[in-house]
Amino acid sequence: MFKFFRNIGNTNKVWGLLNGKYFNSLGGKIGNTVIKIKDESGAGSRLIIQTDNENVKAILQKEESTIIKDIYTELGILITGMTIL
């Protein structure tokens, strides 16, 4: 997993939320999945997720708007968008 040091706490919180709420059904089989939170100048942050697991990609694409809302509601982190690689 790659992280920027200033975002390490937020990255860990987001990772925990994704694992607990969205990837739980995969039984820990998430392949090589890494996340990064990239600060955008004053507008919030962008969540960047790189994965080689098609099930993870499908969940992220299907639940993108819900994930962004949950991150803000539950963690107070403003995410303006997600990039799935």
Secondary structure in CASP SS format (residue, H / E / C, confidence):
PFRMAT SS
TARGET T0000
AUTHOR 0000-0000-0000
METHOD secondary structure of the structure
MODEL  1
M C 1.00
F C 1.00
K C 1.00
F C 1.00
F H 1.00
R H 1.00
N H 1.00
I H 1.00
G H 1.00
N H 1.00
T H 1.00
N H 1.00
K H 1.00
V H 1.00
W H 1.00
G H 1.00
L H 1.00
L H 1.00
N H 1.00
G H 1.00
K H 1.00
Y H 1.00
F C 1.00
N H 1.00
S H 1.00
L H 1.00
G C 1.00
G C 1.00
K C 1.00
I C 1.00
G C 1.00
N C 1.00
T E 1.00
V E 1.00
I E 1.00
K E 1.00
I E 1.00
K E 1.00
D E 1.00
E E 1.00
S C 1.00
G C 1.00
A C 1.00
G E 1.00
S E 1.00
R E 1.00
L E 1.00
I E 1.00
I E 1.00
Q E 1.00
T E 1.00
D C 1.00
N C 1.00
E H 1.00
N H 1.00
V H 1.00
K H 1.00
A H 1.00
I H 1.00
L H 1.00
Q H 1.00
K H 1.00
E C 1.00
E H 1.00
S H 1.00
T H 1.00
I H 1.00
I H 1.00
K H 1.00
D H 1.00
I H 1.00
Y H 1.00
T H 1.00
E H 1.00
L H 1.00
G C 1.00
I C 1.00
L C 1.00
I E 1.00
T E 1.00
G E 1.00
M E 1.00
T E 1.00
I E 1.00
L C 1.00
END
